[in-house]
Each structure stands twice: as structure tokens, then as C-alpha cells.
Amino acid sequence: MEMIHLSSSVGADADVTGLTRLHMTPAAAMRTPRIDQTSYAAPISDPGTAPFRTFEVAAMRADGSRSISTFKAPALPLFESAFSAFSRGAVLSAPDGDIAVEDLQPGDWLNTSTGQPAQVVWIGSSSFVPADAGRRMPLIRIMADSFGQNRPETFVTVGPAARLLQTPAHLRGTTGGAPLLTPARLFTDNVNIIEVVPPTPVRLFHLCLTRHAAITVGGIEMETFHPGMNATRQVTHAQRDHFLSMFPHIAHITDFGPLAHPRAPEPEDVI
């Protein structure tokens, strides 16, 4: 696959956009990391009919430097699931204070459900039009206190790839008390948790930490990205290789490591 590389040096605030609920330490506010920007202009060939989408990736290299890359890839579930969990404005819990997902940078630390912080190594984002007549992709809006007091603290809007560390009512008797990572859409009740379909583009994000984890987003725990070990079986070898090339810290699908928590079966998984 031919790649075109464009390198430039950008400041620490190159990707910084508006923020409504952000608390930063002075040290965090003055970060000036070295960032390389690369554009991969030649998309892979797709034998299907899926349109192509632009995906942006910010990642941390082994030497601690940061890279920003742009990819063209088919709008298939394998690719889109890695970029569509948290909406712009989502507030994440971090050791140094809450931070909005759009202001997160590779190398930052986030609190996890284990009580041990983990470092962000990969941030993926893309623009989606949820109300697109050709391919409707509803977002999920979770109202305040839907899962208990301050869970979430205020309404939280998530994308189609978001999973909550919350066991559905019909599975609570089968898990032995262990929480499950469950797609947010399965909790939709049209009262406290509803679908929303904005007609204009919405920026969505997903994250990888040094290990798979559940992080706190607006007061509720949600999972970081993990494709699942069988995720690449339904795509071509070229698509699999292109997908893995989006993750500089990953050489093989097994490098995503084990799941931090078991996942709830989705309706299509039940035979």
C-alpha cells in the first residue's frame, strides 16, 4: 500500500478545542510535546460497497514522541467501532482532575475501575452524521442519575461503539455479581436513556490505554477500545492489515491484550 508522508511540527494546542468542564494542573496546561503529523492518502481497495471515511489518530510512540495521522478506510464496523464511543465534550476522570476527551493527548493518564491509573497511548476520532438518511447511526443520551445518584452526574452522550460497565437486568442472575461491559444502546428505554440523531456532523472519539480498562466518563464507567479477538475474521487480509496499521503500538490482534471485564452478549450474538 503506497503511503504519502507529510511531516510538520505543531504546538501542544494544535488539536485543542472549546472545553466546558476542564480542570488542569499548571504543568498539564504548559505541555509542549513534540508531535509529528502524517497523512496516509492512499486508501486500501475495498471489494464491497462501503463508502470511505476519514479517521484521525493521535498516538504515542515507544520513544515518548507523539504522532498525528489521517487514514482513509471503508466505513465498516471494524473500523468505525474504533472511533465512535465518546462524543465531544465527554468529561473523563484523571489523576490531575477531569479532562474533556477532545483535549486529551497521548501520554496523559486516566483513572480506571481497578483504582490504578493507566496511560493513554492512542486516541481515534472521526466525524459522523447520526441522521444520515443513507446510514442512520443514532447516538445514545444518558440522562443524569440514570444508574444511581450522580451516575452520570449530568447527561452524557455516547456513540454507537460505547459500552458501559453495567449489567443488564436480565443478566444479573447469571454473572455471579460480576459487572459486564454492555453496549449503551441496550439500555435505551426512551425515558432516561434515549436515542438522538443530530442532522449535523458530530465528532466521536475512542481511546486505548496501556491496557484495556473501564474509565469514568461523566460519573459512569465505560470501556476503552478493544476490538475483540475475532473482530478481523469478517474482513479481507488487506482490511485487517490496514486496520492494525492505525495502531502504532499493535502488531497483531492479540497485542490488544485481555479484556478487563467480560462483555455482555449482544442480541446478534445469541443463537
N, C-alpha and C positions, 0 to 999 in steps of 0.2 A: 504494500500500500504506500503510495507516494505521500509524503508529508511536506508541507511548506512551513518553515520555521521563521517567525518574526520575533525578535527579541528586543526588549526595551526595559528600561528601569523606571519603575513607578514608585510614588511615595506610599507611605503607610495608609493614607486616606484615599487611595485610588478607588476602592470599592465601597467607601463609607457613604451611606445614605441617611435619610432622616431617621431619627430614633425618638420614641416617646417615653420609654421606661428603661433607661440605661444608667447604671452606676458603675463608674470606672475608677480604679485607683490612679493616682498621678503617674505611676510607672507605666500602667497599661495605656494611658492616654498619650504617652510620648513615644510609643514604639515606632521604630523606623526600620522594619525588616527589609532585607533585600528580596525583591520579587522579580522573577523573570516571567514574561508574558509570551505565550506561544499560541499560534493558531494552526489547527490542523484542517486544511481547506479541502482535502480530498476525501469525501465520504466513501464508505465501502459500498460495494454493489449489493443491492437487495433484490432478490428474485420476486418478492411479494409486491403488494400494492401499498404498503405502509408509507406515508409521507415522511420526509426527513425533518428532523427538529435540531435546533442548535442547543447544545449543552455546554455549560461553563463549569470548569473545575479549578478549585484552588487547593493545592496540596503541599505537603511538607516533604522535602527530600531527606535522605539519610544524613546529609551533612548539615541539616538545620535550615537550609535556604528554602524559600517558598516559590512555587511556580503557579502561574495562572494560564490555563489552556482552554481553548474553544474547540469543540468537536461537532461534527455533523454525523448524525446517526439516525437510523429508522425509528419512527415513533412506535416501537414495540414495547410490550410490558416489561421485558427485561431491562431496557434502557430507562424507560420513564419511571419505573419504581425506584430507581436510584436518585431521582431528582425531585420527588413530589410528595414530601412528608410534611414540612413545616412552611407555613405562609410567612411572608414578610411581616415583621412586627412581633413574631413569636418571641417570648422572653424566656431565656434559658438560665438555669441556676448554675452559678460558677463560684469557685472558692473566693474570688475577689469581688463578688457582687453580681447581680443579674446583668445579662447582656442580651441584646437583640440578635436574632440569628443572622441578619444581614450585616452586622458589624463584627461577627466572629471571624477570626483568622486562624489558619493552620498554626499550630503551636500553642494555642490557648488551651486552658483546662476547664473541664466541666465536672460538676458533681454527678455521681452515678448512684444507682439504687443500692450498691454494696456499701456505700459510705466512703469509698475510696475514689478520689478524683481520677480522671483519665484525660489524656491529651488528645486534642483534635488533630487528625492527620490528613483529613480530606473533607472538602465541602463542595457539594454539587448543587447547581441551580439551573433553572430554565423558566421560561415564560409559558404559561398555559392560558387558554381562554376556556373557562369551565362551561360556558353556554354555547360553545361552538356547535352549530346545528349539525355539522357533519360528524362530530365525535364528542358528545356531551360527557364532561368529566366533572361531576359535582364535587364541591368542597364540603367538608363537614364542619359545622359550627357547634361547639360545645359550650353551653351556657354556664354561667357561674354556679358553683355548688352542685353540679350535676352528679358528681360521685361522692358527695360529702362536703362538709364545710371547707371552703377555700380550695376545692378540687373540681374545677380550677378556680383561681382567685377572681378572675373576670372571664368574659367569653374568650375562647381560643378557637381559631380557625385553622384547620389542618387539611392537607391534601389527600388524594386517594391512596397513597402509599403509607399513611400513618398507622402505626399500631400502638395501642395503649397497653400498659401493664395492668390489665384489669380482666378478671374472669367473667365471661357472660353468665347470666343467671342459670341458664340451662345446663351449664357445665360445672357448676360449683360443687356438686356432689361427686364428681369424678376425678378431681385433681388432688385430693388429699390436703387441700388448703393452699397448694402452691399456685401463685398467680400465673396467668397465661398472657402472652403477647397476642392481642386480639385486634384485627382491623377496626379502625374507628367507625367505619361505615356500618358495622354490625350492631352498633349501639343506637342507631338512628331510631327515634321514637316520634319525631315530628312535633315534639313539645320542648324538651330540654336539649335534645341533640338533633339538629336539623340539617338538611341539605341546602346549600346555597350555590347559585350558578351565576356569578357575575358575568356580564357581557363583555367586559374589557379584560385585557391581559393581567394575570396575577403571577407574581414571582414566587416560585416554590423552591424549597431547599431540602437537602438531606445531608447527613453527616456520617463520617466514620471516625471512631476514636482508635486508640491503640488496641482496644479490644471491643468486642460487641458489648453493648450495655443498654440499660434504661436510664434516661436522663430526665430531669424535671423541667417541664415546659409549662409555664404559667400555673404551676401548682399540681400538675398531674404528670405521672411518669410515662414516657414514651420511648420506644426503642430507636437506637441508631441503626444505620443501614447494615443489612446483611442480606445477600441475595437468596440464601438457601443453597444447600449443596446440589440440588437438582435443577437449579434455575437455568442453566445453559443447555439443557438437553433438548429444548424445543426450538433451538436456533441453529443456524449453519455454523460451521467451524470459523468462517470469516467473521461472522457477527459475534461469536464468542470471543475471538481474539481482539476484536475492536472494543468490545465491552471491557475486557480486562485491561486494555491499554489506557483506559480512563482512570485507572487506579495505580499510580506510580509505586505504591507500597505493596502491590499484589502481583504475584507471578502466576499463581494458579488459584482456582476457585476455593481450594482448601485453605488458602492463606487468610481467608476471612475469619478463620478460627471457629470455635464452637459458639453456639447460641448461649447468651447469658441466661435466658429463661425459655422454657418451652413455648411453642406457638399453638394457639387455638386452631383447630381445623376450620377452614373456610367452607362455605356451602358446596363449592365445586369440588372440594377435597373429599366429601363424604359420598361413598358409593352406596 
